[in-house]
Amino acid sequence: MTEVIVAFPKMEDAKVIKNILVKNGYSVMGTVVSGASAISLADSLNGGILVSSYQFPDMVYSELRADLSDRFEMLLVCNPVRMTSRVEEGIVFLPLPLKVHDFVDTIDMMSARLLRERRKRRINPKMRSESDRLVIDKAKSLLMNRNTMSEEEAHKYLQKCSMENGSNLVETAQMVISLNG
C-alpha cells in the first residue's frame, strides 16, 4: 500500500483530503501544515505520495519538491490562477475546486507508478562498484577462513547481519573486516 502525506497550510483542508484518502483505502501517514514538517515526515518513510498545497508559511511547493526524496511523488492541489508557468517535471497538478473522483483516480495512477518503480528496483538492483565487491569478498574470505564457512554460508551470514543491523551489505562487510582484521 502506498503511504501518503498530506501537507496544507490549514489543518482543516488537510483533514478533508485525509478523510477522502482514508475512505478510499489509502494509508495517510500524517497531515502537516508546513513544508519543513512534510520533509521531516517524508525522510522517515521509504517513499510514497505527498499531496501538497501551493504555499506554506515556510516555503512554496517547488522548494518542498526540491528537498523531497526521489522516492516520493508530489501531487500539487491549488487554484489554477496560481500556476503562471507550467508545472515542473516530477509534479502532478490538480486544479481547485477538487473533484473527488479525479483526485482518487490521480492518486491511484500515481500509486501504480510508484509500485512499478519499486518492482523495477527490486528486479534490477543497482550494480555494486568494484571497491564494494572487493570489501564484501574480503569479509567473506575472513569468515570462510576463521569460521570454516563456505562462500555461500559467509554471504548469507553477511546478509543476515546486514538485515538485523539495518545497514547495507558493504557496511556490514566493513564491520566484519574491522573486527577480524
C-alpha positions as CSV (number, residue, x, y, z in Angstrom):
1,M,0.0,0.0,0.0
2,T,1.3,3.4,-0.9
3,E,1.9,5.7,2.0
4,V,0.6,9.3,1.7
5,I,1.5,12.6,3.4
6,V,-1.0,15.5,3.3
7,A,0.5,18.9,3.5
8,F,-1.7,22.0,3.6
9,P,-1.2,25.3,5.5
10,K,-4.7,24.9,7.0
11,M,-5.2,21.8,9.1
12,E,-9.0,21.7,8.2
13,D,-8.1,21.4,4.5
14,A,-5.5,18.7,5.2
15,K,-8.1,16.7,7.2
16,V,-10.7,16.9,4.4
17,I,-8.1,15.5,2.0
18,K,-7.0,12.8,4.5
19,N,-10.6,11.7,5.0
20,I,-11.1,11.3,1.2
21,L,-7.9,9.2,1.1
22,V,-8.7,7.0,4.1
23,K,-12.3,6.3,2.7
24,N,-10.6,5.1,-0.5
25,G,-8.2,2.7,1.2
26,Y,-5.0,4.8,1.5
27,S,-2.8,4.9,4.5
28,V,-2.2,8.6,5.4
29,M,1.0,8.7,7.4
30,G,0.4,12.3,8.6
31,T,-1.2,15.7,8.0
32,V,1.2,18.6,8.3
33,V,0.9,22.4,7.9
34,S,4.4,23.4,6.9
35,G,7.0,22.4,4.3
36,A,9.6,21.5,6.9
37,S,7.2,19.2,8.7
38,A,6.4,17.5,5.4
39,I,10.1,17.0,4.6
40,S,10.8,15.6,8.1
41,L,8.0,13.1,7.9
42,A,9.0,12.1,4.3
43,D,12.5,11.5,5.5
44,S,11.2,8.9,8.0
45,L,9.5,7.0,5.2
46,N,10.7,4.9,2.3
47,G,8.6,6.7,-0.3
48,G,5.1,7.5,-1.3
49,I,2.9,10.4,-2.4
50,L,2.9,13.9,-1.0
51,V,-0.4,15.7,-1.6
52,S,0.5,19.4,-1.3
53,S,-0.8,22.9,-1.4
54,Y,0.9,25.7,-3.4
55,Q,2.3,27.6,-0.5
56,F,3.2,27.2,3.2
57,P,4.4,29.6,5.8
58,D,8.0,28.5,5.3
59,M,8.2,27.6,1.6
60,V,6.4,27.1,-1.7
61,Y,5.7,23.8,-3.4
62,S,8.8,24.0,-5.7
63,E,11.1,24.3,-2.7
64,L,9.4,21.4,-1.0
65,R,9.8,19.3,-4.1
66,A,13.5,20.1,-4.3
67,D,14.0,18.9,-0.8
68,L,11.8,15.8,-1.1
69,S,13.3,12.3,-1.7
70,D,13.1,11.0,-5.3
71,R,11.1,8.1,-3.9
72,F,8.2,10.5,-3.3
73,E,5.8,11.7,-6.0
74,M,4.1,15.1,-5.5
75,L,0.5,15.9,-6.2
76,L,0.0,19.7,-6.2
77,V,-3.6,20.8,-5.5
78,C,-4.2,24.5,-5.9
79,N,-6.1,27.2,-7.7
80,P,-5.1,27.2,-11.4
81,V,-4.6,31.1,-11.3
82,R,-1.5,30.5,-9.1
83,M,0.1,28.4,-11.9
84,T,1.5,31.1,-14.1
85,S,4.0,28.8,-15.6
86,R,3.8,25.1,-16.5
87,V,4.2,22.6,-13.7
88,E,7.7,21.3,-13.1
89,E,8.7,17.8,-14.0
90,G,8.0,15.3,-11.3
91,I,4.9,17.1,-10.1
92,V,1.3,16.2,-10.9
93,F,-1.2,19.1,-10.8
94,L,-4.9,19.1,-10.0
95,P,-6.9,22.3,-10.0
96,L,-9.2,23.5,-7.3
97,P,-12.1,23.1,-6.9
98,L,-11.2,19.5,-6.4
99,K,-13.4,16.8,-8.0
100,V,-13.2,13.8,-5.6
101,H,-13.3,11.2,-8.5
102,D,-10.5,12.9,-10.4
103,F,-8.5,13.2,-7.2
104,V,-8.8,9.5,-6.3
105,D,-8.1,8.4,-9.9
106,T,-4.9,10.5,-9.9
107,I,-3.8,9.1,-6.6
108,D,-4.5,5.6,-8.0
109,M,-2.4,6.3,-11.1
110,M,0.5,7.7,-9.0
111,S,0.4,4.8,-6.6
112,A,0.5,2.3,-9.5
113,R,3.5,4.1,-11.0
114,L,5.3,4.0,-7.6
115,L,4.6,0.3,-7.3
116,R,6.1,-0.3,-10.8
117,E,9.2,1.7,-9.8
118,R,9.7,-0.3,-6.6
119,R,9.3,-3.6,-8.6
120,K,11.8,-2.4,-11.2
121,R,14.3,-1.5,-8.5
122,R,13.9,-4.9,-6.9
123,I,14.2,-6.8,-10.2
124,N,17.2,-4.7,-11.4
125,P,19.2,-3.9,-8.3
126,K,21.9,-1.4,-8.8
127,M,25.3,-2.8,-9.6
128,R,28.0,-2.7,-6.9
129,S,31.2,-0.8,-7.6
130,E,34.4,-2.8,-7.8
131,S,35.6,-1.5,-4.5
132,D,32.4,-2.6,-2.8
133,R,32.7,-6.1,-4.3
134,L,36.3,-6.3,-3.0
135,V,35.2,-5.3,0.5
136,I,32.4,-7.9,0.5
137,D,34.8,-10.6,-0.9
138,K,37.4,-9.8,1.7
139,A,34.8,-10.1,4.5
140,K,33.6,-13.4,3.1
141,S,37.1,-14.7,2.9
142,L,37.8,-13.8,6.5
143,L,34.6,-15.5,7.6
144,M,35.4,-18.6,5.5
145,N,38.9,-18.9,6.9
146,R,38.1,-18.2,10.6
147,N,34.8,-19.9,10.9
148,T,35.2,-22.7,8.3
149,M,32.2,-21.5,6.3
150,S,31.5,-22.0,2.6
151,E,31.3,-18.9,0.4
152,E,27.5,-19.2,0.3
153,E,27.3,-19.5,4.1
154,A,29.6,-16.5,4.6
155,H,27.4,-14.5,2.1
156,K,24.2,-15.5,3.9
157,Y,25.8,-14.6,7.3
158,L,26.7,-11.1,5.9
159,Q,23.1,-10.6,4.6
160,K,21.6,-11.7,7.9
161,C,23.8,-9.4,9.9
162,S,23.0,-6.6,7.5
163,M,19.3,-7.0,7.8
164,E,19.5,-7.3,11.6
165,N,21.6,-4.2,12.0
166,G,19.7,-2.1,9.4
167,S,22.9,-1.5,7.4
168,N,23.8,-2.3,3.9
169,L,25.9,-5.3,2.9
170,V,29.1,-3.2,2.3
171,E,28.8,-1.5,5.7
172,T,28.4,-4.9,7.4
173,A,31.4,-6.3,5.4
174,Q,33.5,-3.4,6.6
175,M,32.4,-4.1,10.2
176,V,33.4,-7.7,9.9
177,I,36.8,-6.7,8.4
178,S,37.5,-4.2,11.2
179,L,36.5,-6.7,13.9
180,N,38.5,-9.6,12.4
181,G,41.3,-7.8,10.5
